[in-house]
Amino acid sequence: MAPVRGDGMRGLAVFISDIRNCKSKEAEVKRINKELANIRSKFKGDKTLDGYQKKKYVCKLLFIFLLGHDIDFGHMEAVNLLSSNKYSEKQIGYLFISVLVNTNSDLIRLIIQSIKNDLQSRNPVHVNLALQCIANIGSRDMAESFSNEIPKLLVSGDTMDVVKQSAALCLLRLFRSSPDIIPGGEWTSRIIHLLNDQHMGVVTAATSLIDALVKRNPDEYKGCVNLAVSRLSRIVTASYTDLQDYTYYFVPAPWLSVKLLRLLQNYNPVTEEAGVRARLNETLETILNKAQEPPKSKKVQHSNAKNAVLFEAINLIIHSDSEPNLLVRACNQLGQFLSNRETNLRYLALESMCHLATSEFSHEEVKKHQEVVILSMKMEKDVSVRQMAVDLLYAMCDRGNAEEIVQEMLNYLETADYSIREEMVLKVAILAEKYATDYTWYVDVILNLIRIAGDYVSEEVWYRVIQIVINREEVQGYAAKTVFEALQAPACHENMVKVGGYILGEFGNLIAGDSRSAPLVQFKLLHSKYHLCSPMTRALLLSTYIKFINLFPEIRTNIQDVFRQHSNLRSADAELQQRASEYLQLSIVASTDVLATVLEEMPSFPERESSILAVLKKKKPGRVPENEIRESKSPAPTSGAVIQNNVHVNNSHSKLNNSNANTDLLGLSTPPANNVGSNSNSTLIDVLGDIYGSNNNSSAVYNTKKFLFKNNGVLFENEMLQIGVKSEFRQNLGRLGLFYGNKTQVPLTNFNPVLQWSAEETLKLNVQMKAVEPTLEAGAQIQQLLTAECIEDYADAPTIEISFRYNGTQQKFSIKLPLSVNKFFEPTEMNAESFFARWKNLSGEQQRSQKVFKAAQPLDLPGARNKLMGFGMQLLDSVDPNPDNMVCAGIIHTQSQQVGCLMRLEPNKQAQMFRLTVRASKETVTREICDLLADQF
Amino acid sequence: MMLFMLLFSRQGKLRLQKWYMAYPDKVKKKITRELVTTILARKPKMCSFLEWKDCKIVYKRYASLYFCCAIEQNDNELLTLEIIHRYVELLDKYFGSVCELDIIFNFEKAYFILDELLIGGEIQETSKKNVLKAIASQDLLQEDETPQSFFDDHGLG
């Protein structure tokens, strides 16, 4: 196509040439000011300008703006151009408005009017111009003004394809700033069905829109999954000639494929339907197979497009984390890429493998590539690739390979780029702690870290090594010996002096028997570093010295001399002076007993999770490589797409909420405004916090009756925190994962969940809870694992009390855990005959319990059946002669015994009532099951 | 979603900027400065992707021009390279062996073509033929005007 320059503006070209010919910045500014003055006078002048001239001047202004200069006039002239009947003038007007968005209210009304006119045009070129402008501005004004027109354009049968494409993306842009623009109801299915459109361009644009809608409302748009899978399958199996111009360098529709694969990642599991799942897996396999075929072209565009689809498919496989076969194949494929000659591919392969390493199905597979990854860390020319290799080593590290990986990372650290050292130090420290079986190894690693990269060892790292040494008696002597040796190096890092000073002060006596490290030798060695250190380290050393007086009375006078020297003007630092004076007096005045008491060995630190991990997370928000093998997927903390159950019901509101179940689900990620109010009184959570820290809301209990019938979901949510739960039970054992998500923009500190379950109750249900880090970073999620062992049957369920500080105010609330006794049910299948035989056997006074209660409005039998199926007992069909009645059987597993349990639920439709009967071999169980189930239907 | 696209020369001169997120002008200038410096400092064989703040940068050099896009964490890097390539192909087809000067002197056209390829940071039309058709129909509308302005210009209208 010949360049079309029919609208060429000579004046503009001359001006641009002038600017290009300017020899200096000053000359350029001068030329620009001259032009601005000229344009200003033209715009203000009496002579009316014609369209062409306006266009030319507006275009010059635009050029000046894009050079980086401020433009504060010309908006009106640009707006005038919008209504020109010459397309080229209109187009420049729109461009100016789009680039120099000005929300001046007078103008915006005029702009909106012009856009309205163009949207009505019969010429699709005009309509698209208007849509592009709306999308470019994308403000709320725009959303409000066009919330009717654009959805209509999108689904109307009369709209041309090119316009539909623009309309879909324009709507997406507006949806991002004003989510309420999307009409619900029948529109949903019409929008979803755009996935079936004949025109590939329309489908591509619509998929982007649907992806965003699904993120907000996964349930409502669930119908898109089947359509997306079949569309994807058709594309992947198409030959490259089938799709004509939508084939890109022999790859059929790569953009659409990638978008569809992304869309499916909003659901987990992607689908419940076996047929659809099979088709999806087949498609994913085809993509993996194609990666093995010889390339159809040598061009990098071909390989990029092909691999873009492949990587996205692998992302979906990792996301689903359920098909071991696919995960392993993905891993092999990525392994091949690790030695590809394209840097981009190596980088992406390392990145993807980081995710694979955290899946239990592919962790071992990833480890096979360890050598290549270590080589990448050492040999790659590009630091970002080396960094990625470090991330992967961190992610693939486990007890088996920890020593080797940590050693390799230490070796590399000596020559590593400055930009990645600090992060590497943290990673090495975390891995060494996490996988240490022999703590002498841990001590060696940390001291090596300080030796090799002392400047990058943050406080947290050396605090941590001291905590660990103090808590582990078996390593104390070794630590003392090792730091003593390390301190003998002629130049040693200040961090080494700190660790050495602290450890010798505590455990120097353990090596004092050896004449080479006799008390005086230790003291002189430390003191030889004193003058080279900062005041903070000196203060630490002074404390070490006073401890020495206690440990080694024989060197008291040497130490007192030092204190004397520093207790006067020789110490410019007031803190050091004071310490020296006080320590000196202490050593003179106090008796040996007092000294021994004051300077007693440090008590053990409370066991807690490493604080270094938090530092690493802070350094890289949003992209901390994990070093934890996922065993199962966790519910996401954010307004994620995977959460499908979010209705929190409080007793007093349960009826209300039941009838509003739909609206609640819709409000999934933005709770309706009135929820805030109802939350605060229905759940007794003191959202504002109690500034006096008193605990007047200790009775706050978040109702978890819902969780009688299910094991996973969102347990609790308010403005600050979301708590998801995932649990599984086998026999009398249970495992719970609690996922705390910080929804705020600031870290929650002193975060501390405490189990509320009395000792007496613990004898019946033993619950163990792992500690969590005290800081929950903004937007982050942490997981806490609980194990439960049912020893004998029990009533009620444990509670956890969660306290933390948010923006300086203390927050506290209690949440009941979904750990009621029914979780230990094993469903029991039986026929009518044996059911009624057992039923009759359990007819003793203490074996029966019955309750009659009013049904939730309206009486919902299928709903009741669903609930019972989630309760844990076996729902037995065709046992009761009355088909409306529901009967169940199950065995509760406890460590001491197994308790058989039968249940019958009889609805009375006229009275809208239920009668619940429970029979079990143990009285307490009978009552508890009856209590749990009463009023739930 | 693409957050923005920048075109700049080897000398660090910005030739085109398209922002799909609303940043204040000051921030735009800061981002541009930082990225231009970072990318110009990189060597030819290096990876085309960078972690940058909370997004990813994808860039590629064509002759004297660097094309640089910021995308979100979850977006596909390789395909973003191909969005850049498709844009270059479109410019090339339209201008006929495009060079930096074409983009300088016809910057408005470069914007119009980009608007046909991407809207709101999402790809709108991946078919080269269809984009060129859309641009051609715009030009056709201008052709219609030309005779009239020709007459205007010569006092014949």
Interface residues (C-beta under 8 A of the other chain):
Chain A: M1 A2 P3 V4 R5 G6 D7 A13 I16 R20 D50 Y52 C59 L62 F63 L66 G68 D70 K86 Y87 S88 Q91 I92 L95 V99 V101 N123 V125 N128 L131 Q132 A135 N136 G138 V162 Q165 S166 L169 C170 L172 R173 R176 M200 G201 T204 A205 S208 Q244 D245 Y246 Y248 A253 P254 W255 L256 V258 R262 Q301 N304 A305 N307 A308 F311 E312 T343 N344 R346 Y347 L348 K381 D382 S384 V385 P621 G622 R623
Chain B: M1 L14 L16 Q17 A22 D25 K29 K43 K45 M46 C47 S48 F49 L50 E51 D54 Q73 N74 N76 E77 L78 L79 L81 E82 H85 R86 K93 Y94 F95 G96 D102 I104 F105 N106 F107 E108 Y111 F112 D115 I119 G120 G121 E122 I123 Q124 E125 T126 S127 K128 K129 N130 L132 A134 A136 S137 Q138 D139 L141 Q142 E143 D144 E145 T146 S149 D152 D153
